[in-house]
């Protein structure tokens, strides 16, 4: 009988170990009100970012002018508008300054979001510099090629004149 009791007790213990707990562990991580607030703010920034990316040139210029003239303008909103993919180099550099200035004042989740925009913007600045450097190299080589073509023409003219005489 002892063996039977021991086997029964062991079966109950093992069965209890494999059963699922009914404790909701997800509730212990963050209060739902804090998580919902962070997500709402992040969602609003994502929607603004989407609106900026979908905007046309006229709307973008108008919005940037309005934000720059406003007394209490939000620097991060202006930085997003200035970092549009079609922005020029000066606008991108201004956006980088605004991001650097305003980023320490926002929460961690938003810092990550804006850090992505800032990194993207920096990559486009770097790309723009590379394109400018390459264009200068192309212009230099084109000028040299034209000089060589002129020299070649002069040599050919002299040969033609020498053969003609």
C-alpha positions as CSV (number, residue, x, y, z in Angstrom):
1,X,0.0,0.0,0.0
2,X,2.9,2.4,0.7
3,X,4.1,1.9,-2.8
4,X,0.7,2.7,-4.2
5,X,0.4,5.8,-2.1
6,X,3.9,6.9,-3.1
7,X,3.1,6.4,-6.8
8,X,-0.2,8.3,-6.5
9,X,1.5,11.1,-4.6
10,X,4.3,11.2,-7.2
11,X,1.7,11.3,-10.1
12,X,-0.1,14.2,-8.4
13,X,3.1,16.2,-8.0
14,X,4.3,15.5,-11.5
15,X,0.8,16.4,-12.9
16,X,0.9,19.7,-10.9
17,X,4.3,20.6,-12.4
18,X,3.1,20.3,-15.9
19,X,-0.2,22.1,-15.5
20,X,-0.4,25.7,-16.7
21,X,-0.4,28.5,-14.1
22,X,-3.2,30.9,-14.1
23,X,-1.0,33.8,-13.1
24,X,-1.1,36.7,-15.7
25,X,2.6,37.6,-15.7
26,X,2.1,40.3,-18.4
27,X,0.3,42.5,-15.9
28,X,3.4,42.8,-13.8
29,X,5.6,44.4,-16.4
30,X,4.1,47.9,-16.8
31,X,0.9,49.6,-15.7
32,X,-1.4,49.7,-18.6
33,X,-2.0,53.4,-18.3
34,X,1.7,54.2,-18.8
35,X,2.1,51.8,-21.7
36,X,-1.1,53.2,-23.4
37,X,0.2,56.7,-23.0
38,X,3.6,56.0,-24.5
39,X,2.0,54.1,-27.4
40,X,-0.5,56.9,-28.0
41,X,2.2,59.5,-28.2
42,X,4.4,57.3,-30.4
43,X,1.4,56.6,-32.6
44,X,0.8,60.4,-33.0
45,X,4.4,60.9,-34.0
46,X,4.2,58.0,-36.5
47,X,1.0,59.5,-38.0
48,X,2.7,62.9,-38.4
49,X,5.8,61.3,-39.9
50,X,3.6,59.5,-42.4
51,X,1.8,62.7,-43.3
52,X,5.2,64.4,-43.8
53,X,6.4,61.6,-46.1
54,X,3.2,61.8,-48.1
55,X,3.2,65.6,-48.4
56,X,3.9,67.4,-51.6
57,X,6.6,70.1,-52.1
58,X,4.2,73.1,-51.7
59,X,2.7,71.7,-48.5
60,X,6.1,71.0,-47.1
61,X,7.4,74.5,-47.9
62,X,4.2,76.0,-46.4
63,X,4.4,74.0,-43.2
64,X,8.1,74.7,-42.7
65,X,7.5,78.4,-43.1
66,X,4.6,78.3,-40.7
67,X,6.6,76.4,-38.1
68,X,9.7,78.7,-38.4
69,X,7.5,81.8,-37.9
70,X,5.6,80.4,-34.9
71,X,6.8,81.8,-31.6
72,X,6.4,78.5,-29.7
73,X,7.2,76.1,-32.5
74,X,7.9,72.5,-31.7
75,X,11.5,71.9,-32.7
76,X,10.9,68.2,-33.2
77,X,8.0,68.8,-35.6
78,X,10.1,71.2,-37.6
79,X,13.0,68.8,-37.6
80,X,10.8,66.1,-39.1
81,X,9.6,68.5,-41.8
82,X,13.2,69.5,-42.5
83,X,14.4,65.9,-42.8
84,X,12.0,65.1,-45.6
85,X,13.7,62.9,-48.3
86,X,13.5,65.7,-50.8
87,X,15.0,68.3,-48.4
88,X,18.2,70.1,-49.4
89,X,21.5,69.9,-47.6
90,X,20.9,73.1,-45.5
91,X,17.5,71.9,-44.4
92,X,18.9,68.5,-43.4
93,X,21.7,70.2,-41.4
94,X,19.2,72.4,-39.6
95,X,17.1,69.3,-38.8
96,X,20.2,67.6,-37.3
97,X,20.8,70.6,-35.0
98,X,17.1,70.6,-33.9
99,X,17.1,66.9,-33.3
100,X,20.3,67.1,-31.2
101,X,18.9,70.0,-29.2
102,X,15.4,68.6,-28.5
103,X,16.1,64.9,-28.2
104,X,17.3,64.9,-24.5
105,X,13.9,66.3,-23.5
106,X,11.7,63.4,-24.7
107,X,11.0,60.0,-23.2
108,X,13.1,57.0,-24.2
109,X,10.7,55.5,-26.7
110,X,10.4,58.8,-28.6
111,X,14.2,59.2,-28.4
112,X,14.5,55.9,-30.3
113,X,11.9,57.0,-32.8
114,X,13.7,60.4,-33.4
115,X,17.1,58.7,-33.4
116,X,16.0,56.7,-36.4
117,X,15.0,59.9,-38.2
118,X,18.2,61.5,-37.2
119,X,20.3,58.6,-38.4
120,X,18.4,58.5,-41.7
121,X,18.9,62.2,-42.1
122,X,22.7,61.8,-41.4
123,X,22.9,59.1,-44.0
124,X,21.3,61.3,-46.6
125,X,23.7,64.2,-45.7
126,X,26.6,61.9,-46.1
127,X,25.2,60.5,-49.4
128,X,24.7,64.1,-50.6
129,X,28.3,65.0,-49.8
130,X,29.5,61.9,-51.7
131,X,27.4,62.8,-54.7
132,X,28.7,66.4,-54.7
133,X,32.3,65.1,-54.5
134,X,31.7,62.7,-57.4
135,X,30.1,65.4,-59.4
136,X,33.2,67.6,-58.9
137,X,35.4,64.8,-60.0
138,X,33.3,64.2,-63.1
139,X,33.5,67.9,-63.9
140,X,37.2,68.0,-63.5
141,X,37.7,64.9,-65.7
142,X,35.3,66.3,-68.3
143,X,37.3,69.5,-68.4
144,X,40.5,67.6,-68.8
145,X,39.0,65.4,-71.5
146,X,37.9,68.5,-73.4
147,X,41.4,70.0,-73.1
148,X,42.9,66.7,-74.5
149,X,40.3,66.7,-77.3
150,X,41.4,70.3,-78.2
151,X,45.1,69.3,-78.2
152,X,44.3,66.3,-80.4
153,X,42.4,68.5,-82.8
154,X,45.4,70.9,-83.0
155,X,47.8,68.0,-83.6
156,X,45.6,66.6,-86.3
157,X,45.3,70.1,-88.0
158,X,49.1,70.4,-88.0
159,X,49.6,67.0,-89.5
160,X,47.0,67.8,-92.2
161,X,48.7,71.1,-93.0
162,X,52.2,69.5,-93.1
163,X,50.9,66.7,-95.4
164,X,49.1,69.2,-97.6
165,X,52.2,71.3,-98.3
